[in-house]
Amino acid sequence: MALIITDDCINCAVCEPECPNLAIFEGEEIFGIDPDRCTECVGHFDEPQCQLVCPVDCIPVHPERIENRDELLAKYERLTGRKAA
């Protein structure tokens, strides 16, 4: 499951540097998440780091990008070139 940033985003930018996959970017009005790069931090951390630091809780699961843990691990491996532990 990739994550998505909703319109509740206040553009505080605390999420962007927390993303180990460089999936978060500054959009025209709010920040966004590239679903092809988002692994919900699977392979890196136990929890999505952007969700942990977001002060307004505006980063839910992307309803059109539902992926299971195995799919997220495969994406992690493609992005990093490393096998997941």
Backbone as numpy.savetxt, mean C-alpha at the origin, in Angstrom:
# Nx Ny Nz CAx CAy CAz Cx Cy Cz
-4.72 -8.06 -1.78 -5.56 -6.88 -1.78 -4.68 -5.65 -1.78
-4.83 -4.86 -2.74 -4.15 -3.57 -2.73 -4.98 -2.62 -1.87
-4.34 -1.59 -1.43 -5.03 -0.58 -0.64 -5.35 0.61 -1.54
-6.22 1.48 -1.05 -6.61 2.68 -1.78 -6.71 3.83 -0.78
-6.41 5.03 -1.23 -6.55 6.21 -0.38 -7.84 6.92 -0.79
-8.69 7.16 0.18 -10.01 7.77 -0.10 -9.92 9.29 -0.09
-11.05 9.90 -0.44 -11.15 11.37 -0.47 -11.02 12.00 0.91
-11.02 11.19 1.96 -10.83 11.73 3.31 -9.38 12.12 3.57
-8.48 11.80 2.64 -7.06 12.12 2.77 -6.89 13.62 3.00
-6.02 13.98 3.95 -5.75 15.39 4.25 -4.38 15.83 3.71
-3.77 15.02 2.90 -2.48 15.33 2.28 -1.37 15.62 3.28
-1.36 14.87 4.36 -0.32 15.09 5.37 1.02 14.49 4.97
0.99 13.54 4.02 2.20 12.93 3.45 2.94 11.98 4.38
2.37 11.60 5.50 3.09 10.68 6.39 3.12 9.26 5.84
2.19 8.92 4.97 2.13 7.55 4.44 3.20 7.28 3.38
3.49 8.27 2.57 4.37 8.06 1.41 5.73 7.47 1.77
6.47 8.02 2.73 7.79 7.45 3.04 7.73 6.09 3.74
6.57 5.70 4.23 6.44 4.44 4.94 6.29 3.24 3.99
5.97 3.48 2.74 5.71 2.40 1.79 7.00 1.77 1.28
7.25 0.50 1.61 8.49 -0.15 1.17 8.50 -0.46 -0.32
7.35 -0.42 -0.97 7.26 -0.74 -2.40 7.18 0.50 -3.29
7.25 1.67 -2.68 7.14 2.94 -3.41 5.84 3.01 -4.21
4.78 2.49 -3.62 3.47 2.46 -4.28 2.67 3.73 -4.06
3.01 4.50 -3.04 2.25 5.70 -2.70 2.86 6.91 -3.40
2.01 7.71 -4.00 2.48 8.88 -4.74 1.55 10.06 -4.48
2.07 11.24 -4.70 1.27 12.46 -4.54 0.47 12.70 -5.81
-0.85 12.70 -5.66 -1.72 12.96 -6.80 -2.04 14.44 -6.91
-2.96 14.77 -7.82 -3.31 16.18 -8.02 -4.01 16.77 -6.80
-4.91 15.99 -6.18 -5.65 16.50 -5.03 -5.34 15.74 -3.74
-5.16 14.43 -3.85 -4.83 13.60 -2.69 -3.76 12.61 -3.10
-3.20 11.92 -2.11 -2.22 10.89 -2.41 -2.93 9.68 -3.01
-2.18 8.88 -3.73 -2.73 7.69 -4.35 -1.83 6.49 -4.12
-2.35 5.32 -4.45 -1.58 4.08 -4.31 -1.65 3.34 -5.64
-0.49 2.97 -6.16 -0.42 2.15 -7.37 -0.74 0.71 -6.98
-1.88 0.18 -7.39 -2.27 -1.17 -6.96 -1.34 -2.25 -7.48
-0.60 -1.97 -8.54 0.35 -2.96 -9.07 1.62 -3.05 -8.22
1.84 -2.07 -7.36 3.01 -2.07 -6.48 2.65 -2.35 -5.02
1.37 -2.24 -4.67 0.94 -2.40 -3.28 0.80 -3.88 -2.93
1.53 -4.30 -1.90 1.43 -5.66 -1.38 0.86 -5.67 0.04
0.32 -4.54 0.46 -0.14 -4.37 1.84 1.00 -4.68 2.82
2.21 -4.43 2.38 3.44 -4.65 3.13 3.75 -6.13 3.36
3.00 -7.03 2.74 3.32 -8.46 2.83 4.73 -8.66 2.27
5.53 -9.41 3.01 6.93 -9.61 2.64 7.86 -8.66 3.36
7.33 -7.53 3.79 8.14 -6.53 4.48 7.77 -6.43 5.97
6.47 -6.32 6.24 5.98 -6.09 7.60 4.72 -6.93 7.85
4.32 -7.03 9.09 3.12 -7.78 9.46 1.83 -7.00 9.17
1.92 -5.67 9.09 0.75 -4.83 8.86 1.10 -3.74 7.85
0.12 -3.26 7.11 0.38 -2.16 6.19 0.83 -0.92 6.97
2.01 -0.46 6.67 2.58 0.67 7.41 1.84 1.97 7.17
1.32 2.16 5.97 0.58 3.40 5.68 -0.66 3.51 6.56
-1.34 2.38 6.76 -2.53 2.39 7.62 -2.16 2.72 9.06
-1.02 2.25 9.50 -0.60 2.49 10.89 -0.32 3.97 11.16
0.20 4.69 10.18 0.57 6.09 10.41 -0.49 7.08 9.99
-1.49 6.65 9.24 -2.51 7.57 8.73 -3.34 8.16 9.89
-3.35 9.49 10.03 -4.08 10.10 11.14 -5.60 10.17 10.93
-6.07 9.95 9.70 -7.51 10.06 9.45 -8.14 8.74 9.01
-7.39 7.66 9.03 -7.92 6.34 8.72 -8.61 6.32 7.35
-7.88 6.73 6.32 -8.48 6.83 4.98 -7.85 5.85 3.98
-7.30 4.73 4.48 -6.63 3.78 3.58 -7.22 2.38 3.75
-8.36 2.14 3.14 -8.98 0.81 3.21 -8.48 -0.11 2.08
-8.96 -1.34 2.10 -8.67 -2.28 1.02 -9.38 -1.80 -0.25
-8.69 -1.90 -1.35 -9.25 -1.51 -2.65 -10.27 -2.58 -3.06
-11.55 -2.23 -3.17 -12.59 -3.24 -3.42 -12.47 -3.93 -4.78
-11.74 -3.33 -5.71 -11.59 -3.94 -7.04 -10.28 -4.68 -7.20
-9.47 -4.74 -6.15 -8.17 -5.39 -6.22 -7.99 -6.38 -5.07
-8.91 -7.30 -4.93 -8.84 -8.29 -3.86 -7.80 -9.35 -4.23
-6.80 -9.53 -3.39 -5.75 -10.51 -3.60 -5.52 -11.28 -2.30
-5.23 -12.56 -2.40 -4.94 -13.34 -1.20 -3.46 -13.20 -0.85
-3.08 -13.76 0.28 -1.70 -13.62 0.76 -0.68 -14.20 -0.23
-1.01 -15.33 -0.85 -0.09 -15.92 -1.82 0.13 -15.00 -3.02
-0.93 -14.36 -3.47 -0.81 -13.42 -4.59 0.03 -12.20 -4.18
-0.16 -11.73 -2.96 0.61 -10.60 -2.47 2.08 -10.97 -2.33
2.36 -12.18 -1.86 3.75 -12.65 -1.75 4.40 -12.75 -3.13
3.66 -13.25 -4.11 4.18 -13.34 -5.48 4.49 -11.95 -6.02
3.62 -10.99 -5.73 3.85 -9.61 -6.18 5.10 -9.05 -5.50
5.24 -9.31 -4.19 6.43 -8.88 -3.44 7.69 -9.44 -4.11
7.67 -10.73 -4.44 8.83 -11.36 -5.06 9.14 -10.77 -6.43
8.11 -10.46 -7.21 8.33 -9.81 -8.52 8.94 -8.42 -8.35
8.44 -7.68 -7.38 8.90 -6.30 -7.17 10.32 -6.23 -6.62
10.65 -7.15 -5.72 11.94 -7.07 -5.03 13.00 -8.00 -5.60
12.57 -9.03 -6.33 13.53 -10.01 -6.83 14.03 -10.93 -5.75
13.34 -10.94 -4.58 13.74 -11.78 -3.45 12.61 -12.74 -3.12
12.98 -13.90 -2.63 11.99 -14.86 -2.14 11.52 -14.39 -0.77
10.22 -14.51 -0.55 9.65 -14.15 0.75 10.04 -15.19 1.78
10.29 -14.74 2.98 10.69 -15.66 4.05 9.52 -16.37 4.63
